[in-house]
Amino acid sequence: MIFLSLGSGEAPLLDIVAYAGYTFTGMCFAVLGKILSGYSYYILMPCACLCVGIFLVKTMNRVLFAEVRSFDSSRHHSLLLLIALVQFPFFAWLGNVGVNWFL
């Protein structure tokens, strides 16, 4: 839906699914750190989140939004910032391995 609002409905679906999978890779490293040493999770989780956010912004800026650049660059930059900022709550939600998933 976001790609359609920016004027580009031609985003490759498999590329978007593959880029979404990098979040799970970073979270696996953070949870592995939690298993090995309990407090390393709190260092690895923000670090992995920041790395995945930067990777996604740079990749989507080059690959997915190459044709959108001519439309409205302010919406383009705000969408990239939103993608990077959404990684923090998404990582926190994925890292919550308790019984209640919504807390």
DSSP file (Angstrom, degrees, kcal/mol; ACC not computed):
  #  RESIDUE AA STRUCTURE BP1 BP2  ACC     N-H-->O    O-->H-N    N-H-->O    O-->H-N    TCO  KAPPA ALPHA  PHI   PSI    X-CA   Y-CA   Z-CA
    1    1 A M     >        0   0    0      0, 0.0     4,-2.0     0, 0.0     5,-0.1   0.000 360.0 360.0 360.0 -36.5    0.0    0.0    0.0
    2    2 A I  H  >  +     0   0    0      1,-0.2     4,-1.5     2,-0.2     6,-0.2   0.900 360.0  51.2 -66.4 -39.1    2.9    2.4    0.8
    3    3 A F  H  >>S+     0   0    0      1,-0.2     5,-3.0     2,-0.2     4,-0.5   0.880 109.2  50.9 -65.4 -37.0    4.4    1.8   -2.7
    4    4 A L  H >45S+     0   0    0      1,-0.2     3,-0.8     3,-0.2    -1,-0.2   0.884 107.8  52.5 -67.0 -37.4    1.1    2.6   -4.3
    5    5 A S  H 3<5S+     0   0    0     -4,-2.0    -1,-0.2     1,-0.2    -2,-0.2   0.795 107.8  52.3 -69.3 -26.5    0.7    5.8   -2.4
    6    6 A L  H 3<5S-     0   0    0     -4,-1.5    -1,-0.2     2,-0.2    66,-0.2   0.573 124.4-104.4 -83.0  -8.8    4.2    6.9   -3.5
    7    7 A G  T <<5S+     0   0    0     -3,-0.8     2,-0.5    -4,-0.5    -3,-0.2   0.580  91.6 102.1 100.2  10.6    3.2    6.2   -7.1
    8    8 A S      < +     0   0    0     -5,-3.0     3,-0.3    -6,-0.2    -2,-0.2  -0.875  28.5 162.6-131.9 101.4    5.0    3.0   -7.7
    9    9 A G        +     0   0    0     -2,-0.5    -5,-0.1     1,-0.2    -1,-0.1   0.326  61.3  87.6 -94.0   7.3    3.0   -0.2   -7.6
   10   10 A E        +     0   0    0     -7,-0.2    -1,-0.2    54,-0.1    -6,-0.0  -0.019  50.6 138.0 -99.0  29.3    5.8   -2.2   -9.3
   11   11 A A        -     0   0    0     -3,-0.3     2,-0.3     1,-0.1    53,-0.1  -0.608  62.4-111.5 -75.2 130.5    7.8   -3.2   -6.2
   12   12 A P     >  -     0   0    0      0, 0.0     4,-1.8     0, 0.0     5,-0.2  -0.460  21.2-149.0 -66.9 125.0    8.9   -6.8   -6.5
   13   13 A L  H  > S+     0   0    0     -2,-0.3     4,-2.2     1,-0.2     5,-0.2   0.892  94.2  52.1 -63.9 -42.8    7.1   -8.9   -3.9
   14   14 A L  H  > S+     0   0    0      1,-0.2     4,-2.2     2,-0.2    -1,-0.2   0.840 107.6  53.4 -66.5 -31.9    9.9  -11.4   -3.4
   15   15 A D  H  > S+     0   0    0      2,-0.2     4,-2.4     1,-0.2    -1,-0.2   0.912 108.9  48.8 -66.3 -41.4   12.4   -8.7   -2.8
   16   16 A I  H  X S+     0   0    0     -4,-1.8     4,-1.7     2,-0.2    -2,-0.2   0.900 112.0  48.7 -65.5 -40.6   10.1   -7.1   -0.1
   17   17 A V  H  X S+     0   0    0     -4,-2.2     4,-1.1     2,-0.2    -1,-0.2   0.901 111.6  50.1 -65.0 -41.0    9.7  -10.5    1.6
   18   18 A A  H  X S+     0   0    0     -4,-2.2     4,-0.6     1,-0.2     3,-0.4   0.902 109.7  50.1 -65.5 -41.1   13.5  -11.1    1.5
   19   19 A Y  H >< S+     0   0    0     -4,-2.4     3,-0.8     1,-0.2     4,-0.4   0.840 106.7  55.6 -67.3 -32.0   14.2   -7.7    3.0
   20   20 A A  H >X S+     0   0    0     -4,-1.7     3,-0.9     1,-0.2     4,-0.5   0.781  97.9  64.7 -69.4 -25.5   11.7   -8.4    5.8
   21   21 A G  H 3X S+     0   0    0     -4,-1.1     4,-1.3    -3,-0.4     3,-0.4   0.713  84.8  72.6 -70.8 -20.7   13.6  -11.6    6.7
   22   22 A Y  H <X S+     0   0    0     -3,-0.8     4,-2.0    -4,-0.6    -1,-0.2   0.795  89.0  62.2 -65.7 -26.4   16.7   -9.7    7.7
   23   23 A T  H <> S+     0   0    0     -3,-0.9     4,-2.0    -4,-0.4    -1,-0.2   0.901 102.0  50.1 -63.4 -40.7   14.9   -8.5   10.8
   24   24 A F  H  X S+     0   0    0     -4,-0.5     4,-2.0    -3,-0.4    -1,-0.2   0.837 106.9  55.4 -68.4 -32.0   14.5  -12.1   12.0
   25   25 A T  H  X S+     0   0    0     -4,-1.3     4,-1.7     2,-0.2    -2,-0.2   0.937 109.6  45.6 -65.2 -46.6   18.3  -12.7   11.4
   26   26 A G  H  X S+     0   0    0     -4,-2.0     4,-1.8     1,-0.2    -2,-0.2   0.880 112.4  51.5 -62.8 -38.4   19.2   -9.8   13.7
   27   27 A M  H  X S+     0   0    0     -4,-2.0     4,-2.6     1,-0.2    -1,-0.2   0.857 104.8  56.6 -68.9 -34.0   16.7  -11.0   16.3
   28   28 A C  H  X S+     0   0    0     -4,-2.0     4,-2.3     2,-0.2    -1,-0.2   0.900 106.9  49.7 -63.1 -40.1   18.2  -14.5   16.2
   29   29 A F  H  X S+     0   0    0     -4,-1.7     4,-2.0     2,-0.2    -1,-0.2   0.908 111.7  48.6 -63.7 -41.1   21.6  -13.1   17.0
   30   30 A A  H  X S+     0   0    0     -4,-1.8     4,-1.6     2,-0.2    -2,-0.2   0.910 113.0  46.4 -66.6 -42.0   20.2  -11.1   19.9
   31   31 A V  H  X S+     0   0    0     -4,-2.6     4,-2.0     2,-0.2    -1,-0.2   0.873 110.2  53.9 -69.3 -36.1   18.2  -14.1   21.3
   32   32 A L  H  X S+     0   0    0     -4,-2.3     4,-2.3     1,-0.2    -1,-0.2   0.897 107.9  50.9 -62.3 -39.4   21.3  -16.3   20.9
   33   33 A G  H  X S+     0   0    0     -4,-2.0     4,-2.8     1,-0.2     7,-0.4   0.852 107.8  52.9 -64.1 -34.1   23.2  -13.7   23.0
   34   34 A K  H  < S+     0   0    0     -4,-1.6    -2,-0.2     6,-0.2    -1,-0.2   0.859 109.5  48.7 -68.5 -35.2   20.5  -13.9   25.6
   35   35 A I  H  < S+     0   0    0     -4,-2.0     3,-0.2     1,-0.1    -2,-0.2   0.923 117.4  40.4 -68.9 -44.2   20.9  -17.6   25.8
   36   36 A L  H  < S+     0   0    0     -4,-2.3     2,-0.4     1,-0.3    -2,-0.2   0.919 137.4   4.5 -73.1 -44.6   24.7  -17.4   26.2
   37   37 A S    >X  -     0   0    0     -4,-2.8     3,-1.1    -5,-0.2     4,-0.6  -0.954  69.5-141.2-145.3 121.5   24.8  -14.5   28.5
   38   38 A G  G >4 S+     0   0    0     -2,-0.4     3,-0.6     1,-0.3     4,-0.3   0.806  98.1  43.3 -56.3 -38.6   21.6  -12.9   29.9
   39   39 A Y  G >4 S+     0   0    0      1,-0.2     3,-0.7     2,-0.2     4,-0.4   0.620  94.3  76.9 -88.8 -11.4   22.7   -9.2   29.7
   40   40 A S  G X> S+     0   0    0     -3,-1.1     4,-2.9    -7,-0.4     3,-0.8   0.739  82.9  70.3 -69.1 -19.5   24.3   -9.3   26.3
   41   41 A Y  H <X S+     0   0    0     -4,-0.6     4,-2.6    -3,-0.6    -1,-0.2   0.884  93.2  55.4 -60.7 -38.5   20.7   -9.3   24.8
   42   42 A Y  H <4 S+     0   0    0     -3,-0.7    -1,-0.2    -4,-0.3    -2,-0.2   0.628 114.5  39.7 -74.8 -12.3   20.3   -5.7   25.8
   43   43 A I  H <> S+     0   0    0     -3,-0.8     4,-1.3    -4,-0.4    -2,-0.2   0.788 118.3  45.7 -96.4 -41.8   23.5   -4.7   24.0
   44   44 A L  H  X S+     0   0    0     -4,-2.9     4,-3.0     1,-0.2     5,-0.3   0.841 105.0  60.8 -72.9 -33.9   22.9   -6.9   20.9
   45   45 A M  H  X S+     0   0    0     -4,-2.6     4,-2.3    -5,-0.2     5,-0.2   0.951 109.2  38.9 -65.1 -50.9   19.3   -6.1   20.3
   46   46 A P  H  > S+     0   0    0      0, 0.0     4,-2.4     0, 0.0    -1,-0.2   0.877 117.4  52.2 -66.6 -32.7   19.7   -2.3   19.7
   47   47 A C  H  X S+     0   0    0     -4,-1.3     4,-2.3     2,-0.2    -2,-0.2   0.940 112.8  43.3 -65.9 -46.4   22.9   -2.9   17.8
   48   48 A A  H  X S+     0   0    0     -4,-3.0     4,-2.6     2,-0.2     5,-0.2   0.880 113.5  53.0 -65.4 -37.7   21.2   -5.4   15.5
   49   49 A C  H  X S+     0   0    0     -4,-2.3     4,-2.4    -5,-0.3    -2,-0.2   0.918 110.5  46.4 -63.4 -44.2   18.1   -3.2   15.2
   50   50 A L  H  X S+     0   0    0     -4,-2.4     4,-2.4     2,-0.2    -2,-0.2   0.906 113.0  49.6 -65.2 -42.0   20.3   -0.2   14.1
   51   51 A C  H  X S+     0   0    0     -4,-2.3     4,-2.4     2,-0.2    -2,-0.2   0.917 113.0  46.0 -64.1 -43.6   22.2   -2.3   11.6
   52   52 A V  H  X S+     0   0    0     -4,-2.6     4,-2.7     2,-0.2     5,-0.2   0.895 112.0  52.1 -67.4 -39.3   19.1   -3.8   10.1
   53   53 A G  H  X S+     0   0    0     -4,-2.4     4,-2.2    -5,-0.2    -2,-0.2   0.924 112.0  45.0 -62.4 -44.5   17.5   -0.3    9.9
   54   54 A I  H  X S+     0   0    0     -4,-2.4     4,-2.5     2,-0.2     5,-0.2   0.909 113.5  50.9 -65.3 -42.0   20.5    1.2    8.1
   55   55 A F  H  X S+     0   0    0     -4,-2.4     4,-2.6    -5,-0.2     5,-0.2   0.929 111.6  46.9 -61.1 -45.7   20.7   -1.8    5.8
   56   56 A L  H  X S+     0   0    0     -4,-2.7     4,-2.8     2,-0.2     5,-0.3   0.899 112.3  49.6 -65.6 -40.0   17.0   -1.5    4.8
   57   57 A V  H  X S+     0   0    0     -4,-2.2     4,-2.0    -5,-0.2    -1,-0.2   0.942 114.4  44.1 -64.7 -46.7   17.2    2.2    4.3
   58   58 A K  H  X S+     0   0    0     -4,-2.5     4,-1.5     2,-0.2    -2,-0.2   0.906 116.8  46.2 -65.7 -40.3   20.2    2.0    2.1
   59   59 A T  H  X>S+     0   0    0     -4,-2.6     4,-3.2    -5,-0.2     5,-0.5   0.938 114.8  45.0 -69.0 -46.3   18.9   -0.9    0.1
   60   60 A M  I  <>S+     0   0    0     -4,-2.8     5,-1.9    -5,-0.2    -1,-0.2   0.829 109.5  57.2 -69.1 -29.1   15.4    0.4   -0.4
   61   61 A N  I  <5S+     0   0    0     -4,-2.0    -1,-0.2    -5,-0.3    -2,-0.2   0.892 118.5  31.7 -65.6 -37.8   16.9    3.8   -1.4
   62   62 A R  I  <5S+     0   0    0     -4,-1.5    -2,-0.2    -5,-0.2    -3,-0.2   0.908 131.8  24.3 -84.9 -45.5   18.9    2.2   -4.1
   63   63 A V  I ><5S+     0   0    0     -4,-3.2     3,-0.7    -5,-0.2    -3,-0.2   0.959 124.8  32.7 -92.1 -58.3   16.8   -0.7   -5.3
   64   64 A L  I 3 <S+     0   0    0     -5,-0.5     3,-0.3     1,-0.2    -3,-0.2   0.803 121.2  42.8 -78.8 -29.3   13.1   -0.3   -4.6
   65   65 A F  T 3><S+     0   0    0     -5,-1.9     4,-1.0     1,-0.2    -1,-0.2   0.115  74.7 111.2-106.8  23.7   12.7    3.5   -4.9
   66   66 A A  T <4 S+     0   0    0     -3,-0.7    -1,-0.2     1,-0.2     3,-0.2   0.872  87.9  37.8 -63.7 -37.1   14.8    4.1   -8.0
   67   67 A E  T >4 S+     0   0    0     -3,-0.3     3,-0.5     1,-0.2    -1,-0.2   0.641 109.8  61.4 -90.0 -13.7   11.7    5.0  -10.1
   68   68 A V  G >> S+     0   0    0      1,-0.2     3,-2.4     2,-0.1     4,-0.6   0.677  78.7  88.8 -83.4 -17.2    9.9    6.9   -7.3
   69   69 A R  G 3< S+     0   0    0     -4,-1.0    -1,-0.2     1,-0.3     4,-0.1   0.742  81.7  58.1 -55.0 -27.1   12.6    9.5   -6.9
   70   70 A S  G <4 S+     0   0    0     -3,-0.5    -1,-0.3    -4,-0.1    -2,-0.1   0.624 100.5  59.3 -81.1 -11.7   11.0   11.7   -9.5
   71   71 A F  T <4 S-     0   0    0     -3,-2.4     2,-0.4     1,-0.2    -2,-0.1   0.966 120.6 -23.2 -83.7 -79.3    7.7   12.0   -7.7
   72   72 A D     X  -     0   0    0     -4,-0.6     4,-1.6   -66,-0.2    -1,-0.2  -0.904  48.9-169.4-142.2 107.2    8.0   13.6   -4.3
   73   73 A S  H  > S+     0   0    0     -2,-0.4     4,-2.5     1,-0.2     5,-0.2   0.770  85.9  61.1 -73.1 -24.1   11.3   13.3   -2.4
   74   74 A S  H  > S+     0   0    0      2,-0.2     4,-2.1     1,-0.2    -1,-0.2   0.915 108.3  43.4 -69.2 -40.5    9.8   14.5    0.9
   75   75 A R  H  > S+     0   0    0      2,-0.2     4,-2.1     1,-0.2    -1,-0.2   0.855 112.3  55.4 -68.4 -33.3    7.5   11.6    1.1
   76   76 A H  H  X S+     0   0    0     -4,-1.6     4,-1.9     2,-0.2    -2,-0.2   0.933 110.4  43.6 -63.3 -47.2   10.3    9.3   -0.1
   77   77 A H  H  X S+     0   0    0     -4,-2.5     4,-2.2     1,-0.2    -2,-0.2   0.877 112.8  52.0 -68.8 -37.5   12.6   10.5    2.8
   78   78 A S  H  X S+     0   0    0     -4,-2.1     4,-2.2     2,-0.2    -1,-0.2   0.874 108.8  51.0 -68.2 -33.9    9.8   10.2    5.4
   79   79 A L  H  X S+     0   0    0     -4,-2.1     4,-2.2     2,-0.2    -2,-0.2   0.904 110.0  49.3 -67.9 -40.0    9.0    6.7    4.3
   80   80 A L  H  X S+     0   0    0     -4,-1.9     4,-1.8     2,-0.2    -2,-0.2   0.894 111.9  48.8 -65.1 -39.0   12.7    5.7    4.6
   81   81 A L  H  X S+     0   0    0     -4,-2.2     4,-2.4     2,-0.2    -2,-0.2   0.893 110.2  51.7 -65.8 -39.4   12.8    7.3    8.1
   82   82 A L  H  X S+     0   0    0     -4,-2.2     4,-2.1     2,-0.2    -2,-0.2   0.893 107.2  52.9 -63.4 -40.2    9.6    5.4    9.0
   83   83 A I  H  X S+     0   0    0     -4,-2.2     4,-0.6     1,-0.2    -1,-0.2   0.911 112.0  45.6 -61.7 -42.3   11.1    2.1    7.9
   84   84 A A  H >< S+     0   0    0     -4,-1.8     3,-0.6     1,-0.2     4,-0.4   0.898 114.7  46.8 -68.8 -40.1   14.2    2.7   10.1
   85   85 A L  H >< S+     0   0    0     -4,-2.4     3,-0.8     1,-0.2    -2,-0.2   0.793 103.3  61.9 -74.8 -27.7   12.2    3.8   13.1
   86   86 A V  H 3X S+     0   0    0     -4,-2.1     4,-1.9     1,-0.2    -1,-0.2   0.734  89.6  72.5 -69.9 -20.7    9.7    0.9   12.9
   87   87 A Q  H <X S+     0   0    0     -4,-0.6     4,-2.7    -3,-0.6    -1,-0.2   0.859  89.8  59.3 -63.2 -34.6   12.6   -1.5   13.4
   88   88 A F  H <> S+     0   0    0     -3,-0.8     4,-2.0    -4,-0.4    -1,-0.2   0.958 111.5  35.7 -64.5 -53.1   12.9   -0.6   17.1
   89   89 A P  H  > S+     0   0    0      0, 0.0     4,-2.3     0, 0.0    -1,-0.2   0.851 116.9  55.8 -68.9 -29.6    9.4   -1.5   18.2
   90   90 A F  H  X S+     0   0    0     -4,-1.9     4,-2.5     2,-0.2    -2,-0.2   0.917 109.0  46.2 -66.4 -42.1    9.3   -4.5   15.8
   91   91 A F  H  X S+     0   0    0     -4,-2.7     4,-2.4     2,-0.2    -1,-0.2   0.899 112.0  51.4 -65.0 -40.7   12.5   -5.9   17.4
   92   92 A A  H  X S+     0   0    0     -4,-2.0     4,-0.6    -5,-0.2    -2,-0.2   0.895 112.2  46.6 -63.7 -38.9   11.2   -5.3   20.9
   93   93 A W  H >< S+     0   0    0     -4,-2.3     3,-0.7     1,-0.2    -2,-0.2   0.908 114.2  46.9 -69.6 -41.9    8.0   -7.2   20.0
   94   94 A L  H 3< S+     0   0    0     -4,-2.5    -2,-0.2     1,-0.2    -1,-0.2   0.840 110.4  53.9 -68.1 -32.5    9.9  -10.0   18.3
   95   95 A G  H 3< S+     0   0    0     -4,-2.4     2,-1.1    -5,-0.2    -1,-0.2   0.574  80.6 101.0 -80.0  -8.8   12.3  -10.3   21.3
   96   96 A N    <<  +     0   0    0     -3,-0.7     7,-0.0    -4,-0.6    -1,-0.0  -0.664  43.5 170.2 -78.9 103.0    9.5  -10.7   23.8
   97   97 A V        +     0   0    0     -2,-1.1    -1,-0.2     0, 0.0     4,-0.1   0.130  36.0 114.3-103.5  20.1    9.5  -14.4   24.4
   98   98 A G  S    S-     0   0    0      2,-0.2    -2,-0.0     1,-0.1     3,-0.0  -0.045  82.2 -97.2 -79.3-172.5    7.2  -14.4   27.4
   99   99 A V  S    S+     0   0    0      1,-0.1     2,-0.7     2,-0.0    -1,-0.1   0.903 110.7  61.9 -75.2 -43.0    3.7  -15.9   27.6
  100  100 A N    >   -     0   0    0      1,-0.2     3,-0.8     2,-0.0    -2,-0.2  -0.774  66.6-169.7 -89.9 113.2    1.8  -12.7   26.9
  101  101 A W  T 3  S+     0   0    0     -2,-0.7    -1,-0.2     1,-0.2    -5,-0.1   0.656  77.3  61.8 -78.8 -16.6    2.8  -11.5   23.4
  102  102 A F  T 3         0   0    0      1,-0.2    -1,-0.2     0, 0.0    -2,-0.0   0.470 360.0 360.0 -93.7  -1.0    1.2   -8.1   23.6
  103  103 A L    <         0   0    0     -3,-0.8    -1,-0.2   -10,-0.1    -2,-0.1   0.428 360.0 360.0-101.9 360.0    3.2   -6.7   26.5
